[in-house]
Amino acid sequence: MDKKNQHIDHIGLIIKVLAGEATTEEKTELESLIIAEPEIANLYDEYTRLWNTLGAIKDMPDIDIDKEWDTFLNKTSQADTGKIIPINKPKSIFRNILQYAAILLIGIITASGIYYFVRQAQYEKYSSDNTIENIELPDGSQVTLNLNSSIKFHKNLTKNNTRNVILKGDAYFDVESDKSNPFIIDIMDIKVEVKGTSFYIDTHKGQINIIVKSGTVMVYSPDNKSEKNVLLTKGDKGIYSLKNTTFNKTRNNNNNYLAWKTKKLIFDNSPLCSVITDLNNTYHTNIMIKGETLENIHYTATFEEEPLDNILKILKSTLDVDVYKKDNKIILTSAEE
């Protein structure tokens, strides 16, 4: 490691200690560095003074410098001394004060920037973009990200440490069991807490859907955990409305909610509109039904690892429908219409 990067690492360590977020090992490491290296000792003293100054400034009442300056000018102009008032001198004093404040502000911004950098460096983030991503978290939990989704978590996410993650988009979780250390997912307005279970979360379409495959899941608002928590068990589906901030619990009646992951679709006398919805969710396409005749059709079939084009050919032959593409859409119409 070069000297510049090593210097940044030392500053990051100092800020973690000052912020109270350092581990016992990190505190011991810094103490050893301070004893062994005078340069680190001086750096620690400088950042300690800056940190203490930052705390003192935060506790000071607001001061309106312009107002105080106007008050000063009014008082001096009203004094009948017969002398010319040297208004440039006070301005110079204020200029010096402002210069000092600017220097201090630069120091604060630098410290805050490094602190932010250190905090961010402690986290890992995975994004799926246009592919489905399988991720193993440091605690052994498995996560499958659907397209255009992301997950962020602390690098120390282990069974013996905080297991918090932030999810955007939708994903399937198979959480490693740990009864003493819950696994918590932050999703916009709510938190999902588990101790070892498997479930699916979808944050699209203005609502958060949670479907439990095994175990139990507790959903709550961080603002009022004790009064607004909902327990979901195997087969339950929780629906949280982002607009109304309401939560509804029901039973999941869709066997294909994980088809995007497994590529297995099961239709048992299913309405064709439901079939199309599942196909769209699984293959990330835009299939539409045209005409009222097809809406009343029910369909039974099982597809596993089947390409979409093959499924469309089967639908065309078994249901006597026409299939054509238009403006990035796939249209299904009755052959009789």
N, C-alpha and C positions, 0 to 999 in steps of 0.2 A: 504493500500500500504506500503511495507517495505521501509526502509530508503534508500537502494541502488537504487531501482526503482524511488523513489521520487527524489533522487539526479540526476539521468539521465533525469527525466522530467524537472528539473530546468535548467539543461544545455541546453536541447533542446529549452526551452523557451528563454534563453539568446541568443542562436545562431539565433533564428528566429528574435529577436529584432535587433541584430547586422546586420543581412542580409536584414533588411527592409521589412520582410515578415510577421510581426506580426500584428494582428488586434489591434484596439484601446483598446479592453478589455484585450488582452494579455499584452500590454504595461503597462496598469494600474495595472494588476496583478503582473508584475515583479517589478514595483515601490513599491508596498505595501510589497512585500517579502524583498526587499533590506532594507527598513526602519525597518521592524520587525525582520529580522534575519541577524545578522552580518556575518554569514557563507555564506549566499547568496550574501551579498554585496562584500565580498572578492572574491568569485567565479566570480562575474560579472566583478570586476576589473581585475582579471587574464585573463579572456577571451577577455576583451576589449583590453588589451595590446597585446595579441596574435593576435587578429583580425587586429589591427593597424599595427603590425609588418608584418603580411602577406601582407597587402596592400602596405607597403613600399618596401618590397622585390620584389613585382611584378613590381614596377616602376623603380627598379635599372637596369642599363645596365649590360649585361652579362660580367662576369669576368672569365677569364681562369686562374685558380690557378696554374696549371702546368706551363703555359707559364710565369707567373709572377715569379714563383720560379726559373725557368731556367734563367731568366733575372737577378735575384738577384745573383745567383751563378756566372754568367759570370762577373758581375761587381766586385764582391768581389775577384775573382781569378785573375783579371787583376790588382788589386791594389797591388803595390809593397811596402808592409808595413813591410816585414820581420817577420811577426808574423803568427802563425798558425791560420787559419780561423775557428772559432767555428761553423761549419755548423750544429751541432746537436741542438744548441739553436734556430735558426730560424725554424728548423723542429718542435721543441717543440711548438713554437708559432703557427705554422700552425696546429699542432695537436690539440692545444687548440681551435683554430678557428673551425676546423672541428668537434671537440667534441661539441662545442656550436651549430654549425649548425645542427648536428645530433639531439641534444636535441630539438632544435627549430622545426626540421622537424617532429620529433615524435609528438610534440604538434600540428603542422599543420595537420598531418595525423589524429590525434585523433579528432581534431575539425572538419575536413572535413568528417571523418567517422560518427561522431555524426550528423553533418548537413545532410549528405546523409540519415542516418537512420531516422531523423526527417522528411525529405522531403518524403521518401518512406512511412512512417507511415501515412502520410496525404492522401494516395491514396488507393483505393480498386481495386482489380483485380478479375475477374471471368473468369474461363476457363471451356469449355464444355466437352473436352476430347471425350469420346465415347457416350455421351448423348446430346440431345437437351435441352438447358437451357433457361428458361424464367426469365428475370431479370427486376425488377422495380428500376429505378435510383432515387436518392434523389429528383429530380425535378418533378417526376411523369411520366417521359417518360418510355416507355416499350421497351425492347430489347429481341429478341429471337436469341440466338446463335446457329448456326448450329454446327455439329460435328467438333472437333479439332479447335475451335476458341476461342478467348479471347477478353475481353474488359477491359480497365483500365480507371479510372476516379477519380477526386478529391472528397473527402468526402463532401466538401462544394458545390457540384454541385447542385445549386438550381436556382430558377427563378431569385433570386436577386444576383446571383454570376456567375462567369465564368462557362459556360457549354461546357467544352472541354472533349472529350474522345479519346482514342486510340484504334483502331480496328485491329485485326489480324484474318484472316480467312474470314468467311462470316456471315452476320446477317441481320435480319429484324428489322427496327426501326419504332416505332410509337412515334414521338416526341411531348411532351407537348408544346402547343403554348405559345410563349412569344416574341412579336414583338420587344421589347426593348432589349432583351438579346438572341442573336443567339446561336444555338446549333452547335458546330463545331466538326467534326470527322477528326482526323489525320489518313491517310492511306498511309504509305510509302512516295511517292513523291507528293501527293496532299492533299488538304483539301476539305471536303464537309461541306457546311454551309446551315443550314435551320433555320426557325423560328417557325415551327410547321407543320409537314407533316409526311407521312408514305412512306417508301422506303426500297429497298433491296440492299445490297452491297456484292459483291463477289470479293475476292482478289486472287483467284487461277488462274492457267494456264497462268502466265506471263502477266496478264492484270487485270484491275479493272473494274468490271461491276457495273453500278448503274441503277436500274430500279425504277422509281417513280410510286407509287400507288395513291398518292393524294398530292395536294399542289405543291410547287416549291422547287427546290434544286439548289444551286449554287456550281459549282465545279471549283477550281482554284489551281494554283501552288503558294505556299507560297512565292516564290522568285519574282513573278511578278503578283500579284493579279489583278491589274488594267487592264492589257493588255491580260491576258490569263484566263478569266473566262467564263464558259459556263453555261447557265441557262437551267435546265431541268424541264419540267412540267409533269402533269399526263399522263402516257402512254409512256413517253420518256425513251430511254435507252442510257446511256453514256458509252463509251468504251475507257478506257485509256490504252495505250500500255506502259508498263514499259521499254521495250527495246528501242522504238523509241521516247518515251516521247511525243506521239501525242494523241489527243483526238477526237473521232468521236461521233456524235450524230445521233441517228436513232429512229425509233418507235419500241417498244417492240411487237413482234409477237408471244411470247410464253406465253400461258395462265397458264402454269404449273410451272412458275418460283418459286412459293412459295409452291409447293406440298410437299417439304421436311418438311414444317411446318404444313400445313393443312391436309396433307395426302389425298387430293382430286385431282384426275387426270381427265382431260377432253380431249378426242381425237376426232377431227372432220375431218374425211378424212385425217388423218395425215400420212405422210410417216412412214413406220415401223422403219426406222433408228432414226427418231425423237422420236417415242414411246419408243424405247430402251434407248435413251439418258435420257429422262425424268424419266424412271424407275430407271436407275442407280443413277441419282441425288437424287431421292426421297428416295430410299431404301439403298443407299450407297453400291451398289453391282457392279458386273462386268459381264454384259450380253453382249454377242456378237452374231452377225449374220454371219452365214457361208453359202456362196453361193449367186450368183447374182440374183436368182429367187425371194428371199424374199425382196431384196432391192427395188423392184418396187411395193410392196404391200402397200396399204393405209388402215388405220384402223380407225373405229369410235366406241367409247365406253366411258363410264364414270365410274370411280371407286372412292369410298369414304371409307376411313378407311378399305381398303381391304388388307389382308396379301399378300405378294409377291407371295407365293406359289399358292394361289388361282388365281391370275392374270395370272401366267404362265400356269396354267391348262386351263384357259379360252382361252388364246392365242393358246394353242396347239389344242384345239378342234375346235375353230372357223376358224383358219387359216390353219389347217392341217399341223402343223409343229411338228417336234420332238424336245424335250428339254432334255438335259443331262448336267451333271456337269463334269468338268475336270480342274484340277490344279487351284482350287479356281475361276473358271470361269463357267458361265452358257451359254451354246451354243444353239442357235436356228438354225435348219436346215430344209429344206423342206423335207417332208415325202417322196416325189417322188425321191429325189436325193440319 
